[in-house]
Amino acid sequence: MTTGAAMRVDAEQLAGMADTRLVRRRRIGATLLNVVVALLVVAAVVELVVNPNFDWPIVARYLFDTNVLEGVLVTLELTVYAMVIGLVLGVVLAVLRQSRSGLARGAAWSYIWFFRGTPVLVQVLFWGFAASLFPRVGIGLPGGLFLVSWDTNAVVPIFAAAVLGLGLNEAAYMAEIVRGGLLSVPSGQTEAARTLGLGHAETLRFVILPQAMRVIIPPIGNQVISMLKMTSVVLVIGVADLLGSVTEIYARNYRQIALLLVASIWYLALTTLLTYGQSRLERRFGRGISRLEDDRA
């Protein structure tokens, strides 16, 4: 064996030994990390089980209580109504942001600027106490001369005030999400649609929006989950949602921790279902885009 060949063999052996040491170190590090994580999980589970302050019998007693279930239903209703308002108005605002009219763009920008710049809690409170600013609403002349008028509290009850506060705030965020999705579609798609004779509305509906959905769906899913939890702020105007219901219960029995655990379990269950639905939607729209890209290739 020549000297050069011997040196190559030695180098290969050294490299193999170094790789072996590196793999062993990685395995030791991963094993230690697994052990630490497992110990922390076991400690957390043991603490949850043996600590009597969590009051699990009370949690089990109220988990499916009628008042709690009614609160869950109110929370779901608030989430659905607010998201519908937010999505519809958000699409309109996103389209206006791309309008050729400077006035329309300015109005849409001002709306987004205002509702993103003020806390949602303040907006919900504003709608809840709107009657103090406008005792009556109706049709008439400037200066408070009404031809037909109604009591503001009758027109905007507490539940409607909560929906308006959440929905109008959500529209500002939805507008930016939808606008980002629209901007992600190449401009050539619009030009191709116009070449085929499609109008602006048809291009938006049949060409732009279907392709933008891949970008829009993930953040919308996150917004739905955030809205589900954000509905808890309506407690301040007296709406008996999930958190409001458990608050009323622990105001009577003083079992705050147990009832808050009840609310947390329901929020976790609902967000888990929403997360699963979001993943299914992402998969569906992802398949459609993949097929389109395969056809182009």
C-alpha positions in Angstrom: 0.0 0.0 0.0 1.4 3.4 -1.0 1.8 6.2 1.5 -1.0 8.2 -0.2 -3.4 5.3 0.1 -2.6 4.8 3.7 -3.2 8.4 4.5 -6.6 8.3 2.8 -7.5 5.2 4.8 -6.5 6.9 8.0 -8.5 10.0 7.1 -11.6 7.9 6.4 -11.2 6.1 9.7 -10.8 9.4 11.6 -13.9 10.8 9.8 -15.9 7.7 10.7 -14.8 7.9 14.4 -15.8 11.6 14.5 -19.2 10.9 13.0 -19.7 8.1 15.5 -18.9 10.4 18.4 -21.2 13.1 17.0 -24.1 10.7 16.7 -23.5 9.4 20.2 -23.5 13.0 21.6 -26.7 13.7 19.7 -28.3 10.6 21.1 -27.2 11.4 24.6 -28.5 15.0 24.3 -31.9 13.8 22.9 -32.2 11.2 25.6 -31.5 13.8 28.3 -34.0 16.2 26.8 -36.7 13.4 26.7 -36.0 12.5 30.3 -36.3 16.1 31.4 -39.6 16.7 29.4 -41.1 13.4 30.7 -40.3 14.4 34.3 -41.8 17.8 33.9 -45.0 16.3 32.4 -45.3 13.7 35.1 -44.8 16.4 37.8 -47.5 18.5 36.2 -49.9 15.6 36.0 -49.3 14.6 39.6 -49.8 18.2 40.8 -53.0 18.4 38.9 -54.3 15.1 40.4 -53.2 15.4 44.0 -53.6 19.1 44.6 -57.0 19.5 46.3 -57.1 23.2 45.5 -58.0 22.4 41.9 -61.3 21.0 43.2 -61.9 18.5 40.5 -65.2 17.2 41.9 -66.7 20.7 41.5 -65.2 20.8 38.0 -67.0 17.6 37.1 -70.2 18.8 38.7 -70.4 22.0 36.7 -68.8 20.9 33.4 -72.1 20.1 31.8 -74.3 22.4 34.0 -77.2 23.9 32.1 -76.0 27.5 32.7 -72.5 26.6 31.5 -73.9 24.9 28.4 -76.0 28.0 27.6 -72.9 30.1 28.0 -71.1 27.8 25.5 -74.0 28.3 23.0 -73.8 32.1 23.4 -70.1 32.0 22.9 -70.5 30.1 19.7 -73.2 32.4 18.5 -71.1 35.5 19.2 -68.2 33.9 17.3 -70.2 33.0 14.2 -72.1 36.3 14.0 -69.0 38.4 14.6 -66.9 36.4 12.1 -69.6 36.7 9.4 -69.8 40.5 9.9 -66.0 40.7 10.0 -65.5 38.5 6.9 -68.1 40.2 4.7 -67.1 43.7 5.7 -63.5 42.8 5.5 -63.8 41.6 1.9 -65.5 44.9 1.0 -62.8 46.9 2.7 -60.0 44.9 1.0 -61.6 45.6 -2.4 -62.0 49.3 -1.6 -58.3 49.4 -0.5 -57.5 48.5 -4.1 -60.0 50.8 -5.7 -59.0 53.4 -8.3 -61.0 55.9 -6.3 -58.8 57.8 -3.8 -61.9 58.6 -1.7 -62.8 54.9 -1.4 -59.2 54.0 -0.5 -59.0 56.7 2.1 -62.3 55.7 3.7 -61.3 52.1 3.9 -57.9 53.0 5.3 -59.4 55.3 7.9 -61.8 52.5 9.0 -59.0 50.0 9.4 -56.8 52.6 11.1 -59.5 53.4 13.7 -60.7 50.0 14.6 -57.2 48.4 14.7 -55.9 51.4 16.8 -58.5 51.2 19.6 -59.0 48.3 22.0 -61.8 45.9 21.3 -62.9 46.2 24.9 -63.4 49.9 24.4 -65.4 49.3 21.3 -67.6 46.7 23.0 -68.2 49.1 25.9 -69.1 51.9 23.4 -71.8 49.8 21.8 -73.0 48.7 25.1 -73.5 52.2 26.3 -74.5 53.7 23.0 -77.8 54.9 24.4 -76.0 57.4 26.6 -74.6 59.1 23.5 -77.7 58.6 21.2 -80.8 58.0 23.4 -82.9 57.6 20.3 -82.2 56.6 16.7 -84.4 57.0 13.7 -85.2 58.9 10.5 -85.4 62.6 10.5 -83.6 65.9 10.0 -80.2 67.0 11.4 -80.4 68.4 14.9 -82.4 65.7 16.5 -85.7 66.3 14.6 -87.0 62.8 14.1 -89.9 61.8 11.8 -89.7 58.3 13.1 -87.5 57.2 16.1 -86.9 54.3 18.4 -85.2 53.8 21.7 -81.6 52.9 21.2 -81.6 50.1 23.7 -84.5 48.5 21.9 -82.7 48.8 18.5 -79.3 47.7 19.9 -79.8 45.3 22.8 -76.9 44.0 24.8 -76.3 40.9 22.6 -76.4 43.0 19.4 -74.0 45.5 20.9 -71.6 42.6 21.7 -71.9 41.3 18.1 -71.3 44.8 16.6 -68.4 45.5 18.9 -66.6 42.2 18.0 -67.7 42.1 14.3 -66.7 45.7 13.3 -63.4 45.3 15.1 -62.7 42.0 13.3 -63.5 43.5 9.9 -60.4 45.7 10.2 -58.2 42.7 10.6 -60.0 40.6 8.0 -59.6 43.4 5.5 -55.8 43.2 5.7 -55.8 39.4 5.6 -58.0 39.4 2.5 -56.0 42.2 0.9 -52.8 40.2 1.5 -54.4 37.2 -0.2 -55.5 39.3 -3.2 -52.0 40.7 -3.6 -50.5 37.2 -3.6 -52.2 36.4 -6.9 -50.0 37.3 -9.9 -51.3 40.2 -11.9 -51.2 38.1 -15.0 -54.2 36.2 -13.8 -56.3 39.4 -13.9 -55.0 40.2 -17.4 -55.8 36.7 -18.6 -59.3 36.9 -17.2 -59.9 40.3 -18.9 -58.6 38.8 -22.2 -61.3 36.1 -21.9 -63.9 38.9 -21.5 -64.6 38.6 -17.8 -65.6 41.7 -15.9 -64.1 43.0 -12.7 -66.6 41.3 -10.4 -66.4 38.0 -12.3 -62.6 38.1 -12.3 -62.6 38.7 -8.6 -65.1 35.9 -7.9 -63.9 33.2 -10.3 -60.2 33.9 -10.7 -58.7 35.9 -7.9 -60.5 34.8 -4.8 -60.2 31.0 -5.4 -56.4 31.4 -5.8 -56.1 33.8 -2.9 -57.9 31.3 -0.5 -54.7 29.3 0.0 -53.1 32.4 1.6 -56.3 33.6 3.3 -57.5 30.4 5.0 -54.7 29.9 7.6 -54.9 33.4 9.1 -58.7 33.3 9.0 -58.6 30.1 10.9 -56.4 31.8 13.5 -58.8 34.7 13.7 -61.8 32.4 14.3 -59.9 30.8 17.2 -58.9 34.2 18.5 -62.5 35.4 18.2 -63.8 32.4 20.2 -61.6 33.5 23.1 -62.1 37.2 22.5 -65.9 36.9 23.1 -65.0 36.7 26.8 -64.7 40.5 26.8 -68.5 40.9 26.4 -68.7 40.0 30.1 -68.1 43.7 30.8 -71.5 44.7 29.3 -73.4 41.8 31.0 -73.7 39.2 28.2 -73.8 35.7 29.7 -71.3 33.9 27.5 -69.2 31.0 28.7 -67.0 33.2 31.0 -70.0 35.2 32.1 -71.9 32.1 33.0 -69.1 30.6 35.2 -68.5 34.0 36.7 -72.1 34.1 37.8 -71.8 30.7 39.3 -68.6 31.3 41.3 -70.0 34.6 42.5 -72.5 32.4 44.4 -70.4 29.5 45.6 -66.9 31.2 45.7 -65.3 28.3 43.8 -63.4 30.5 41.4 -60.6 28.2 40.4 -62.9 25.2 39.7 -65.2 27.3 37.6 -62.4 28.9 35.7 -61.1 25.4 35.0 -64.6 24.5 33.6 -64.4 27.5 31.3 -60.8 26.6 30.2 -61.8 23.0 29.4 -64.6 24.2 27.2 -62.4 26.8 25.4 -59.7 24.1 24.8 -62.3 21.7 23.4 -63.8 24.3 21.1 -60.4 25.6 19.8 -59.3 22.0 19.2 -62.3 21.4 17.0 -61.8 24.7 15.1 -58.1 23.8 14.6 -59.1 20.5 13.1 -61.5 22.2 10.8 -58.9 24.7 9.8 -56.4 21.9 8.9 -59.0 20.2 6.7 -59.7 23.4 4.8 -56.0 24.1 4.3 -55.6 20.6 3.0 -58.5 21.0 0.6 -57.4 24.3 -0.9 -53.8 23.1 -1.0 -54.8 20.1 -3.1 -56.6 22.4 -5.6 -53.5 24.7 -5.9 -51.2 21.7 -6.3 -53.2 20.3 -9.1 -53.3 23.7 -10.8 -49.5 24.0 -10.5 -49.1 20.5 -11.9 -51.2 21.3 -14.9 -49.1 24.4 -15.5 -45.9 22.4 -15.3 
